[in-house]
Each structure stands twice: as structure tokens, then as C-alpha cells.
Amino acid sequence: SEMCIRDSLNMRKIFADVSTHKQCSSLFPKTVEEIGSLVNAAKDRATTSLKAIYGVDASTRSFQNTARATDLAESELSVAGSLLSVLMNTSAQKELRDEARKQIVDIQEFSIENFSTNKELYKCFQAYQSTPEFANEAHVAGQQRYWLTEQIADYKRSGLDLEGADFDEVVSLQKKIAALSTTFSANSAEDKTELYFAPEALVGTPESVLKGLSKKEGDDTLLVVKLDYPTYFGIMKNCEIADTRRQMSLAFENRAFPQNMDVLKDVIRARHQLATKLGYVSFAAYNLADKMIKTPQNASTFIDSLIPGLQKKWALEKQVICENLHPSVVLTPTGDIENYDIAFSINQVKMNKLAVSETDIKEYFPMDATVQALFDIYQAFFDITFVEHKNGNDLWHEDVTTLEVVDNKTKALLGHIIMDLFPREGKFSHACCHPVVPAVEGDDAADPVTGAGATFSPVLTVVLANFPKPSADAPALFLHDDVETFFHEFGHAIHNIMGRSRMATHAGTSVKRDFVELPSQMLEEWLWEEDILKKVSKHYKTGLPLPDTLIKSKIASQSAFSGRDSLRQLCFARYSLNLFSEDFYKNAIEGSSDSTSDTFMRIQKEILTGIHYSEGSHFECAFGHLMGYGAGYYGYMWSEVLAQDVFSLSLIHISEPTRLLSISYAVFCLKKKKKKLERLNNNRIKNRREAKTDT
């Protein structure tokens, strides 16, 4: 896992060398010993870089030898942490996952001590702020000035103006929070819950799901059902036995329980203590202060502004469900729908009223053909070429592949994208994108503000997902939701590839947390365009694309249950805000008048009404966003609103390749006429106002 340092007249970069797919695979440790070597080497390099920064004479202190050097040193350490994070979430060997988790905690503690809470480094920045170079905004401008402003604010937010015991406590709390967050994530990934059902209890479940189930050891009359996404949603949306749906739902909402219950409470306690020590009333206030939204009050107002209109939409949706109940769905005496019947009932309405059968539709999305078609779209959007390398045996599993990404105009290597798309034991169970090596621009840009024309270092990023695996008689088949998920996560990968920055720690998806979803959410919208659906679909037997009737039915169903879907997102948003509020800390952590589970139950009943929620649920124990997003889950809906604006803009300006919001993208279908696009855009805006109510 050798890192390299490259110096030239215009470019000084410290980064892992990812010039070839073989160099990419060589970065990932293959043994426990290699993990230790990776960490020790990373810490040694960071220490050497920091000593050089400390040693600069005050009279010669500059952006290059202070800010740039810090940025690159911190980014290099982050590369090592990212490599270990990928291993912890993917390795088929438990001993490697465990060692990676252990060493991640070590790197996090080292980073806290040597970067975020390093007083000697802070003094170097204070000294630089006194130089004529810093005062000259024309000399240090654009991305560099923004980075400096953010960095100095982060130092203050980390407590570097505190002294003595107060400062020591802040450092200790930050280390504790980092370790607890890693434990929480590991407990979720290692959950091995499985249920056992007789075949007759799984009536209606797609054949593709049933074929993937094994028989219980010692009792071949029962099938083993795990909680990976393809299996879980395949059953919840299609199984005609209500009690099976009930058992599956309860098991899913109790993943990592009780292991993570105390871990979560400890995270809430430590985060609140950290925030108050730093002068904030709550962790939510601390967490959102540097985001676009700025305050919990603003986030709460944003959430509240969406709820009434969406509740009206959900009331209409619920009425449709109740008018078309399957015999297995029984309402409560008060007319509520059981929460474990929602996904099934929605699917029934889509099939029977909207002529949208996901089981039929997925036959048009065989994974290999669909992924290749999606690649074609991204290649057209961004004027790039993908070269696939099947090098899974050089990485951590034979199913893993690597894409080499090349710019068509310059023929320059932009980077590599590693893809790990199938579920397996011990692997991260959701979908995500890990940035590993950032795209860093040199100082030789023709335009110093935008960075256009600069030399740059290539990228390494990793896409993880859990899509259905192929069976003996059929290829892996995507649901349309799977296609959207892949397009979304791959959008993050493209953001990392194209989102170059002069500052390494601001490159790619290292943006404001309530902005980061916007590019992918905008790109997702293309999968609801007729031309795109036609292009990405290909029946695995006949080779024909989706017929026009199915495409029109699918598009018509896009907003059919947007009320319920959006309100569910707002439940999560409200929950993450409340969990890290001052009131919750007093009532549930210091007192005993509330709990994490009771709070989520109450929020669901207030926001997403008309549903009976099962007792005994501890959903929060596997709600991993509470670790990474903290109080900021509102960001998904916040960026979704912005993404709709960006998508509408892209429809109007579709013939003009645009560099927008730090992503360079060239749009598809360049020959469409502007008049047609404006009409389509106006119709979309009208439909969204009527159906989604959030514009």
C-alpha cells in the first residue's frame, strides 16, 4: 500500500497511486499484518508532514507550506482510513473485518489528536493569518480562500480555543464518539438474523427470491430467510401471507438489537456533552451550524412546511389502498393499515390499478444488459469511456469488478470505480459509495476560480450495493428501484470522479452534507424519461425493450405514493433532529420519561398517520445514518427539492454541456429541440406541484 509523492513546478500532490486497476487493487490489505503496515505507514507519513509544517519559519510561512501541506497530509491519512472502511464493510474474512474496524478506531484517534485538535498546527494557521499573503485576497482566492475559511472555523468548532481540562475533555469525547460510531456500524453489518418458513407461508413471493433460499439444517421442510434487501423486499411486497409479512417486518426493524441500543445512547450522551462543552445547546445545533441549513430551527421549519400538503396526498393514497384491499390485509378497528401491510398493499394497487407489475418489469432489467446501458448513458452524459476489468480475485471477492474511466476529449485517465454489487454474509447491507482517493487539481489552471484546465490526480471510489444474484436458469434481474439505486450510487461515484478540487479534502463528495445527495438525486430523474427507460431495458429472453404501455404505466405511477414515501423520509428527518436535541437528552438520557424507540413511534404516529405501528420495534439500532448524518437526515429532502430545480434547469439547457455545482456533465439526447424540452419541463413542474406538493 505504498503512497507516492509527486512534485513539479505547478503541482504538488500526495496521494495513493491509482494509475492502473492493478495499482488500485494493491492498495487494499489482504492480511491482518498488511492492515497494520498500512496504518503504521500512514501515521508515519502524516507525522513527517506535520513536522515539516511546524518547522516553517514565521517569515516564510505561506499557503503552500501550511494550508496546502495540511490539506494533503490530512487527505493522505483519510485514504488509509477509507481503504480500511471498505474492507470492514466488504471483506469475506471476519478476521479482516474485525482488524479493519480496530485499526479504523486507531486512525480516527490519531486524526483527532494530530489534525482536528492539534494546537501546534492551529498556531501555524494563526501565524499564517498574520502574513501579507493571507491578507491579499487576490493572491489567496476562490477555492483556496474558501478552504481556509472553513478550516479555521472547523478548528474553532473542535475546541482549539479551549484550554486545560476543558480541551482535554473535548479531545476525549471526540475519540469516544468515533469509536462508538464504528462499533454501531459494525454491529449492524454483522447482524445475522434469519427466520424459517414453510413454503406455503411464502405464497406470492417471486420465484427468483424463493430459488435463492436454502433449507434449514436438520429440517428440510423449512426455508431459511435472511434480511438482505432483495429477499426482504421481495417478500414484503409480494407475499400473500400476512403473518409472514408481520414476522419479517418485526425482524427487520430489530436488526442489531439489543447490541446497538446502549451504543446509540452512549453516542447521544457523548455528542451532547461535546456540543455543550463547545458552547452549543445541543448536538443538533452544533452539527448543523456549518451546513447549508445552519440551525435545527431552520431544519424543523423546512420539515414542517412539507408535512401538511404531503399528508393530504397520503390521505388520498390511503383511500385508494383501502378501496383495493387484498384478502390478507385486515384493517384495525379504527381503520388503520398495519405497517407490515403497506409495501404489499402499495404493490397490489400498482399491479391491479396502475398496470405496473414489478415482477413483470424486472424481466426487462437483466443486470448485465441494464448496467451496460446505464454505463452508456453516463458515458454520453459526461463524454467519458469505461473500460471494465474483472479483477475481483485481486480484491476481496470474485464478484467485484473495476471500471477504468477515461476522458474522451483529452484521453486522460480520470480514475477507477470499484463495484461490489451482490449481498453476502458480513457485508454492508444497504447501498453506498466510498470515496477513497480524491481528484486533486494542480495550481496550473487557466481559470483560477473554476480550476478549468488544471492538471489533476486520478480518483479511486467504491460502489457497494446488494442486488439480487443470478439463479441457475435466469440472470440477476433488477427491479426498477434497483436500477434507480444503482444510478444514484453510481452518480456519487461520478461526483467523485468529476468533482475535482484544488483542495484534496474538498474534492468529490466532500461537500456540505445537506448538499451531497443533490447530484445523484438529479441524475436519478432521468430514469423516468421514456427514451431512457427504453434504452436501459432489454427482456432477458426476447431482447426487446419495455413496451410503450408498460413505460407509460410506470411513469404514471412515479408519484402515485409520493405522499407516503416523502412523509416516511420526513419521519426520519424529524427523528434525527429530535434525537440530538436538548429536550431529548434531558428526558431520555438524563431522565427516563422518553426513549429512542418511543420517540420514533411517536413521530411516525404524528407525521405518517393512518398506520398501526407494531410494538417491540427498535428500528434505530440499524439506522446507520444516525452515525454519519447525525441530526442531518433532513438533508435528503432538502437536496431533493434542490435536485428538482437542477433537473428542470437541465431540461431547458439540455443542448449546452454545463459545468454545474462542481459536477461536469454533458446531457443526453443532444438533438432534442428546445421548444419540446420547455414544454416537457413545464408539464413536469405542473405535475410535481399537483402530485408531490413540495415545489
Secondary structure, 3 states (H helix, E strand, C coil): CCEEEEECCCCEEEEECCCCHHHHHHHCCCCHHHHHHHHHHHHHHHHHHHHHHHCCCHHHCCHHHHHHHHHHHHHHHHHHHHHHHHHHHHCCCHHHHHHHHHHHHHHHHHHHHHHHCCHHHHHHHHHHHCCHHHHCCCCCCHHHHHHHHHHHHHHHHCCCCCCHHHHHHHHHHHHHHHHHHHHHHHHHHCCCCEEEECHHHHCCCCHHHHCCCEEECCEEEEEEEECCHHHHHHHHHHCCCHHHHHHHHHHHCCCCCCHHHHHHHHHHHHHHHHHHHCCCCCHHHHHHCCCCCCCHHHHHHHHHHHHHHHHHHHHHHHHHHHCCCCCCCCCCCCCCEEHHHHHHHHHHHHHHCCCCCHHHHHHHCEHHHHHHHHHHHHHHHHCEEEEEECCHHHCCCCCCEEEEEEECCCCCEEEEEEEECCCCCCCCCCCEEEEEECCEECCCCCCCCCCCCCCECCEEEEEECCCCCCCCCCCCECCHHHHHHHHHHHHHHHHHHHCCECCHHHCCCCCCCCCCCHHHHHHHHHHHCHHHHHHHCCCCCCCCCCCHHHHHHHHHCCCCCHHHHHHHHHHHHHHHHHHCCHHHHHHHHHCCCCCHHHHHHHHHHHHCCCEECCCCCCHHHHCCHHHHCCCCCCHHHHHHHHHHHHHHHHHHCCCCCEEECCEEECCCCCCCCHHHHHHHHHHHHHHHHHHCCCC
